[in-house]
């Protein structure tokens, strides 16, 4: 069998809590895309291979075997948000293994993203029944410490690092997926050489549901105190300003949260 040009054809590098699961599900509606088999806890469902952040010591042959599609003409997908802040050497290796991959980076308002991450971690640790308001206490600071908020939120650093090796890095605004998802997805499908008209009735129904407001994953809306929200705003405001000036990416989600 002829070795494929890319191990992974479509790489989504985040951001964490930026609708990567939703986008993966949308793209997976097409018969010409392939998701790898779920093998938790080695991977994260059939979406996140975690090769460079968890599984690199398993070797390139392991990664190639994991991503091998049943149809060699299909586009393979790896949506691992932790890839966003990989080192230059790691991104260079990624380029060597996936020279013509399409790399997608979804950016979300840094404050909204950070709060969603903290809520996700509270859900993991305490479950849906947790009934305490998030406030500036030991639990909150511990969640912040282990959430890698700076690494995940430093959009400009991450985009510059990836563009060095992938000049055609595709940036999407999370808010566009939720205000005009059909247009955003239409443009992405076209850039990948995929045609929505190719969807069979079952896949079309799922596609229509997802692009009409369907959700794949949502953090529990645990309440947060004003001081805790302002603390997160202080941690993330620089990233919002830099995304505006350096990437022409403007967000409104965080502003609305602060006005409540």
C-alpha contacts under 8 A as a table, 3 or more apart, distances in Angstrom:
res1	aa1	res2	aa2	distance
4	X	7	X	6.64
4	X	72	X	7.37
5	X	97	X	7.96
5	X	98	X	6.90
5	X	99	X	7.29
5	X	100	X	7.58
6	X	9	X	5.72
6	X	97	X	6.00
6	X	98	X	4.19
6	X	99	X	6.37
6	X	100	X	6.74
6	X	101	X	6.60
7	X	63	X	7.63
7	X	64	X	5.60
7	X	67	X	6.44
7	X	68	X	7.39
7	X	76	X	7.50
7	X	97	X	6.17
7	X	98	X	5.80
8	X	11	X	6.67
8	X	67	X	6.73
8	X	75	X	7.47
8	X	76	X	5.12
8	X	77	X	5.79
8	X	78	X	6.58
8	X	98	X	6.01
8	X	101	X	6.58
9	X	75	X	5.40
9	X	76	X	5.12
9	X	77	X	6.15
9	X	98	X	6.87
9	X	100	X	7.20
9	X	101	X	4.47
9	X	102	X	6.21
10	X	75	X	6.85
10	X	76	X	6.13
10	X	77	X	4.75
10	X	78	X	6.46
10	X	101	X	5.61
10	X	102	X	4.97
10	X	103	X	6.09
10	X	104	X	7.62
11	X	77	X	5.96
11	X	78	X	5.11
11	X	79	X	5.76
11	X	80	X	7.81
11	X	101	X	6.83
11	X	102	X	6.19
11	X	103	X	4.77
11	X	104	X	6.17
12	X	20	X	7.31
12	X	77	X	7.87
12	X	78	X	6.42
12	X	79	X	4.46
12	X	80	X	6.40
12	X	81	X	7.09
12	X	103	X	5.76
12	X	104	X	4.61
12	X	105	X	5.89
12	X	106	X	7.90
13	X	79	X	6.08
13	X	80	X	5.49
13	X	81	X	4.61
13	X	82	X	6.76
13	X	83	X	5.12
13	X	84	X	4.83
13	X	103	X	7.22
13	X	104	X	6.34
13	X	105	X	5.48
13	X	106	X	7.81
14	X	17	X	7.85
14	X	18	X	6.63
14	X	20	X	6.40
14	X	79	X	7.20
14	X	80	X	6.52
14	X	81	X	3.84
14	X	82	X	7.08
14	X	83	X	7.38
14	X	84	X	6.07
14	X	104	X	7.72
14	X	105	X	5.43
14	X	106	X	5.72
14	X	107	X	7.47
15	X	18	X	5.10
15	X	20	X	7.28
15	X	81	X	5.43
15	X	84	X	7.14
15	X	105	X	6.52
15	X	106	X	5.49
15	X	107	X	5.79
15	X	108	X	7.10
15	X	152	X	6.70
15	X	153	X	7.88
16	X	19	X	7.85
16	X	20	X	7.31
16	X	81	X	5.20
16	X	82	X	7.61
16	X	113	X	7.44
16	X	117	X	7.55
16	X	152	X	6.90
17	X	20	X	7.15
17	X	108	X	7.96
17	X	113	X	5.89
17	X	116	X	6.48
17	X	117	X	6.39
18	X	106	X	6.14
18	X	107	X	6.53
18	X	108	X	5.73
18	X	113	X	7.03
18	X	174	X	6.03
19	X	22	X	5.04
19	X	23	X	6.17
19	X	106	X	7.77
19	X	174	X	7.04
20	X	23	X	5.10
20	X	24	X	6.04
20	X	79	X	6.80
20	X	81	X	7.93
20	X	106	X	7.54
21	X	24	X	5.10
21	X	25	X	6.21
21	X	47	X	7.34
21	X	79	X	7.93
21	X	216	X	6.42
21	X	217	X	7.04
22	X	25	X	5.17
22	X	26	X	6.25
22	X	210	X	7.46
22	X	215	X	6.65
22	X	216	X	5.46
22	X	217	X	7.47
23	X	26	X	4.98
23	X	27	X	6.18
24	X	27	X	5.28
24	X	28	X	5.95
24	X	47	X	6.95
24	X	77	X	7.97
24	X	79	X	7.15
25	X	28	X	4.96
25	X	29	X	6.51
25	X	216	X	7.80
26	X	29	X	5.44
26	X	30	X	7.83
26	X	207	X	5.93
26	X	210	X	6.60
26	X	211	X	7.66
27	X	30	X	5.87
27	X	33	X	6.85
28	X	31	X	7.38
28	X	33	X	5.76
28	X	34	X	6.73
28	X	35	X	6.95
29	X	33	X	7.79
29	X	199	X	7.32
29	X	203	X	5.26
29	X	204	X	7.36
29	X	206	X	7.03
29	X	207	X	6.17
30	X	33	X	5.76
30	X	194	X	7.69
30	X	196	X	7.61
30	X	198	X	7.45
30	X	199	X	6.03
30	X	203	X	7.07
31	X	34	X	7.75
31	X	74	X	7.87
31	X	198	X	7.90
31	X	199	X	7.14
32	X	73	X	7.38
32	X	74	X	4.64
32	X	75	X	6.06
32	X	194	X	7.59
33	X	74	X	5.19
33	X	75	X	4.55
33	X	76	X	5.91
33	X	77	X	7.32
34	X	69	X	6.06
34	X	74	X	6.16
34	X	75	X	5.85
34	X	76	X	4.85
34	X	77	X	6.41
35	X	46	X	5.79
35	X	47	X	6.75
35	X	67	X	7.71
35	X	69	X	7.92
35	X	76	X	6.31
35	X	77	X	5.90
35	X	78	X	7.82
36	X	46	X	5.31
36	X	47	X	7.34
36	X	66	X	6.22
36	X	67	X	5.56
36	X	68	X	7.63
36	X	69	X	7.48
36	X	76	X	7.72
36	X	77	X	7.65
37	X	45	X	7.70
37	X	46	X	5.46
37	X	66	X	7.45
38	X	43	X	6.83
38	X	44	X	7.07
38	X	45	X	4.58
38	X	46	X	4.40
38	X	47	X	7.93
39	X	42	X	5.79
39	X	43	X	5.47
39	X	44	X	7.18
39	X	45	X	6.50
39	X	46	X	7.44
40	X	43	X	4.93
40	X	44	X	5.49
40	X	45	X	5.96
41	X	44	X	6.33
42	X	49	X	7.73
42	X	50	X	7.95
42	X	54	X	7.98
42	X	55	X	7.40
43	X	46	X	7.25
43	X	47	X	7.81
43	X	48	X	5.80
43	X	49	X	4.81
43	X	50	X	6.13
44	X	47	X	6.15
44	X	48	X	4.87
44	X	49	X	6.48
44	X	50	X	7.60
45	X	48	X	6.66
46	X	49	X	7.59
47	X	77	X	7.37
47	X	78	X	5.90
47	X	79	X	5.39
47	X	80	X	7.18
48	X	78	X	5.66
48	X	79	X	4.98
48	X	80	X	4.53
48	X	81	X	7.92
49	X	55	X	7.99
49	X	78	X	5.99
49	X	79	X	7.33
49	X	80	X	6.50
50	X	53	X	5.45
50	X	54	X	5.40
50	X	55	X	6.09
50	X	80	X	5.95
50	X	82	X	7.57
50	X	83	X	7.86
51	X	54	X	5.78
51	X	55	X	4.50
51	X	56	X	5.09
51	X	63	X	6.82
52	X	55	X	6.21
52	X	56	X	5.11
52	X	83	X	7.04
52	X	86	X	7.80
52	X	90	X	7.12
53	X	56	X	6.83
53	X	82	X	6.84
53	X	83	X	7.21
54	X	57	X	7.93
55	X	58	X	5.45
55	X	59	X	7.62
56	X	59	X	5.65
56	X	60	X	7.48
58	X	61	X	7.96
58	X	62	X	5.94
58	X	63	X	7.71
59	X	62	X	5.40
59	X	63	X	6.68
60	X	63	X	5.03
60	X	64	X	6.05
61	X	64	X	4.98
61	X	65	X	6.00
62	X	65	X	5.12
62	X	66	X	6.11
63	X	66	X	5.07
63	X	67	X	6.22
64	X	67	X	5.30
64	X	68	X	6.01
65	X	68	X	5.22
67	X	76	X	6.42
67	X	77	X	7.73
68	X	72	X	7.61
68	X	76	X	7.61
69	X	72	X	5.76
69	X	74	X	6.59
69	X	75	X	7.89
69	X	76	X	6.69
70	X	74	X	8.00
71	X	74	X	5.57
80	X	83	X	5.80
81	X	84	X	5.82
82	X	85	X	6.37
82	X	86	X	7.39
82	X	152	X	7.47
83	X	86	X	5.27
84	X	105	X	7.86
84	X	152	X	7.04
84	X	158	X	5.81
84	X	159	X	7.94
84	X	162	X	7.99
85	X	151	X	6.15
85	X	152	X	6.87
85	X	158	X	5.53
86	X	90	X	5.95
86	X	91	X	6.33
86	X	158	X	7.95
87	X	90	X	5.19
87	X	91	X	6.26
87	X	161	X	7.91
88	X	91	X	5.15
88	X	92	X	6.04
88	X	161	X	6.63
89	X	92	X	5.01
89	X	93	X	6.28
90	X	93	X	5.10
90	X	94	X	6.20
91	X	94	X	4.86
91	X	95	X	6.19
91	X	161	X	7.97
91	X	162	X	6.78
91	X	165	X	7.11
92	X	95	X	5.05
92	X	96	X	6.31
92	X	165	X	6.60
93	X	96	X	4.97
93	X	97	X	6.27
94	X	97	X	5.17
94	X	98	X	5.81
94	X	99	X	7.77
95	X	98	X	4.96
95	X	99	X	4.83
95	X	100	X	7.87
95	X	165	X	6.59
95	X	166	X	7.55
96	X	99	X	5.56
98	X	101	X	5.33
102	X	168	X	7.79
102	X	169	X	7.19
102	X	170	X	7.69
102	X	192	X	7.63
103	X	166	X	7.37
103	X	168	X	7.68
103	X	169	X	5.30
103	X	170	X	6.16
104	X	169	X	6.12
104	X	170	X	4.76
104	X	171	X	6.11
104	X	172	X	7.56
105	X	159	X	7.95
105	X	169	X	7.29
105	X	170	X	6.06
105	X	171	X	4.97
105	X	172	X	6.31
106	X	171	X	5.79
106	X	172	X	4.66
106	X	173	X	5.84
106	X	174	X	5.96
107	X	155	X	7.34
107	X	171	X	7.10
107	X	172	X	6.11
107	X	173	X	5.17
107	X	174	X	5.68
108	X	112	X	7.20
108	X	113	X	6.03
108	X	173	X	6.22
108	X	174	X	5.00
108	X	175	X	7.07
108	X	251	X	7.29
109	X	112	X	5.39
109	X	113	X	5.99
109	X	174	X	7.89
109	X	240	X	6.74
109	X	251	X	5.32
109	X	252	X	7.13
109	X	253	X	6.05
109	X	254	X	5.96
110	X	113	X	5.05
110	X	114	X	6.01
110	X	153	X	5.98
110	X	236	X	5.65
110	X	237	X	7.31
110	X	239	X	6.52
110	X	240	X	6.05
110	X	254	X	7.40
111	X	114	X	5.14
111	X	115	X	6.23
111	X	232	X	6.33
111	X	233	X	5.59
111	X	236	X	5.82
111	X	237	X	7.35
111	X	254	X	5.43
112	X	115	X	5.27
112	X	116	X	6.13
112	X	253	X	6.41
112	X	254	X	5.34
112	X	257	X	7.75
113	X	116	X	5.14
113	X	117	X	6.17
114	X	117	X	5.08
114	X	118	X	6.31
114	X	149	X	6.37
114	X	153	X	7.84
114	X	232	X	6.99
114	X	236	X	7.85
115	X	118	X	5.11
115	X	119	X	6.18
115	X	229	X	7.77
115	X	232	X	7.30
116	X	119	X	5.09
116	X	120	X	6.10
116	X	219	X	6.25
117	X	120	X	4.99
117	X	121	X	6.29
117	X	147	X	7.01
117	X	219	X	7.95
118	X	121	X	5.12
118	X	122	X	6.23
118	X	143	X	6.16
118	X	144	X	6.77
118	X	147	X	7.10
119	X	122	X	5.01
119	X	123	X	6.19
119	X	219	X	6.01
119	X	220	X	6.35
119	X	221	X	7.01
119	X	222	X	6.37
120	X	123	X	5.07
120	X	124	X	6.30
120	X	219	X	5.25
120	X	220	X	7.04
121	X	124	X	4.98
121	X	125	X	6.17
121	X	143	X	6.71
121	X	147	X	7.85
122	X	125	X	5.18
122	X	126	X	5.69
122	X	127	X	7.05
122	X	130	X	7.95
122	X	143	X	7.54
123	X	126	X	5.42
123	X	127	X	4.52
123	X	128	X	5.86
123	X	130	X	7.71
123	X	219	X	7.47
123	X	220	X	6.88
124	X	127	X	5.96
126	X	129	X	7.38
126	X	130	X	5.87
127	X	130	X	5.97
128	X	220	X	6.90
130	X	222	X	7.86
131	X	222	X	7.57
132	X	222	X	7.80
132	X	223	X	7.67
133	X	222	X	6.75
133	X	223	X	5.02
133	X	224	X	5.27
133	X	225	X	6.45
134	X	140	X	6.55
134	X	222	X	7.23
134	X	223	X	6.14
134	X	224	X	4.40
134	X	225	X	5.95
134	X	228	X	6.97
135	X	140	X	6.37
135	X	224	X	6.25
135	X	225	X	5.34
135	X	227	X	7.12
135	X	228	X	5.24
136	X	140	X	5.87
136	X	141	X	6.88
136	X	227	X	7.05
136	X	228	X	5.45
137	X	140	X	5.37
137	X	141	X	6.30
138	X	141	X	5.23
138	X	142	X	6.08
139	X	142	X	5.16
139	X	143	X	6.31
140	X	143	X	5.14
140	X	144	X	6.30
141	X	144	X	5.03
141	X	145	X	6.06
142	X	145	X	5.05
142	X	146	X	6.37
143	X	146	X	5.47
143	X	147	X	6.10
144	X	147	X	5.24
144	X	148	X	7.35
144	X	149	X	6.96
145	X	148	X	6.72
145	X	149	X	7.92
148	X	151	X	5.45
148	X	152	X	6.12
149	X	152	X	5.31
149	X	153	X	5.74
150	X	153	X	5.14
150	X	154	X	5.94
150	X	235	X	7.78
150	X	236	X	7.73
151	X	154	X	5.60
152	X	155	X	7.33
153	X	236	X	7.13
153	X	239	X	6.41
154	X	157	X	5.64
154	X	158	X	6.31
154	X	239	X	5.81
155	X	158	X	5.14
155	X	159	X	5.93
155	X	239	X	6.69
155	X	243	X	6.64
156	X	159	X	5.13
156	X	160	X	6.00
156	X	239	X	7.61
156	X	242	X	6.66
156	X	243	X	6.21
156	X	246	X	6.93
156	X	247	X	7.08
157	X	160	X	5.33
157	X	161	X	6.15
158	X	161	X	5.15
158	X	162	X	6.25
159	X	162	X	5.25
159	X	163	X	5.96
159	X	169	X	7.77
160	X	163	X	5.13
160	X	164	X	6.33
161	X	164	X	5.52
161	X	165	X	7.51
162	X	165	X	5.63
162	X	166	X	5.76
162	X	167	X	7.57
162	X	169	X	7.13
163	X	166	X	4.57
163	X	167	X	4.34
163	X	168	X	6.90
163	X	169	X	5.93
164	X	167	X	6.13
166	X	169	X	5.58
172	X	176	X	7.48
173	X	176	X	5.43
173	X	177	X	7.08
173	X	249	X	6.99
173	X	251	X	7.97
174	X	177	X	5.38
174	X	178	X	6.96
175	X	178	X	5.26
175	X	179	X	6.21
175	X	251	X	7.46
175	X	253	X	7.78
176	X	179	X	5.06
176	X	180	X	5.41
176	X	181	X	6.30
176	X	184	X	6.84
177	X	180	X	5.70
177	X	181	X	4.19
177	X	182	X	7.87
177	X	184	X	6.29
177	X	185	X	7.78
178	X	181	X	5.64
178	X	213	X	7.29
180	X	183	X	5.70
180	X	184	X	6.48
181	X	184	X	5.09
181	X	185	X	5.87
181	X	211	X	5.82
181	X	212	X	7.72
182	X	185	X	5.23
182	X	186	X	5.84
182	X	211	X	6.13
183	X	186	X	5.00
183	X	187	X	6.25
184	X	187	X	5.34
184	X	188	X	6.32
185	X	188	X	4.96
185	X	189	X	5.97
186	X	189	X	5.20
186	X	190	X	6.20
186	X	196	X	7.83
187	X	190	X	5.18
187	X	191	X	6.28
188	X	191	X	5.11
188	X	192	X	6.32
189	X	192	X	5.14
189	X	193	X	6.21
189	X	194	X	4.89
189	X	195	X	6.46
189	X	196	X	7.43
190	X	193	X	5.08
190	X	194	X	5.70
190	X	195	X	6.79
191	X	194	X	7.60
195	X	198	X	5.59
195	X	199	X	7.84
196	X	199	X	5.77
199	X	202	X	7.88
199	X	203	X	5.64
199	X	204	X	5.25
200	X	203	X	5.40
200	X	204	X	5.79
201	X	204	X	4.94
201	X	205	X	6.13
202	X	205	X	5.28
202	X	206	X	6.60
203	X	206	X	5.18
203	X	207	X	6.07
204	X	207	X	4.94
204	X	208	X	6.00
205	X	208	X	5.14
205	X	209	X	6.22
206	X	209	X	5.11
206	X	210	X	6.21
207	X	210	X	5.23
207	X	211	X	6.12
208	X	211	X	5.30
208	X	212	X	5.96
209	X	212	X	5.20
209	X	213	X	6.76
209	X	214	X	5.36
210	X	213	X	5.79
210	X	214	X	4.14
210	X	215	X	6.57
211	X	214	X	6.46
215	X	218	X	7.15
224	X	228	X	6.50
224	X	229	X	6.51
225	X	228	X	5.32
225	X	229	X	6.27
226	X	229	X	5.09
226	X	230	X	6.13
227	X	230	X	5.05
227	X	231	X	6.09
228	X	231	X	4.94
228	X	232	X	6.43
229	X	232	X	5.21
229	X	233	X	6.23
229	X	258	X	7.89
230	X	233	X	4.82
230	X	234	X	6.16
231	X	234	X	5.15
231	X	235	X	6.47
232	X	235	X	5.04
232	X	236	X	6.25
233	X	236	X	5.20
233	X	237	X	5.62
234	X	237	X	5.67
235	X	238	X	7.55
236	X	239	X	5.45
236	X	240	X	6.71
237	X	240	X	5.14
237	X	241	X	6.36
238	X	241	X	5.15
238	X	242	X	6.10
239	X	242	X	5.15
239	X	243	X	6.01
240	X	243	X	5.22
240	X	244	X	6.34
240	X	250	X	7.81
240	X	251	X	7.57
241	X	244	X	5.22
241	X	245	X	6.32
242	X	245	X	5.17
242	X	246	X	5.52
242	X	247	X	7.34
243	X	246	X	5.43
243	X	247	X	4.95
243	X	248	X	6.28
243	X	249	X	5.33
243	X	250	X	7.08
244	X	247	X	5.77
244	X	248	X	4.63
244	X	249	X	4.75
244	X	250	X	5.24
245	X	248	X	5.67
245	X	249	X	7.72
246	X	249	X	8.00
251	X	254	X	7.18
251	X	255	X	7.95
252	X	255	X	5.30
252	X	256	X	6.41
253	X	256	X	5.37
253	X	257	X	6.48
254	X	257	X	5.03
254	X	258	X	6.35
255	X	258	X	5.24
255	X	259	X	6.40
256	X	259	X	5.17
256	X	260	X	6.71
257	X	260	X	5.62
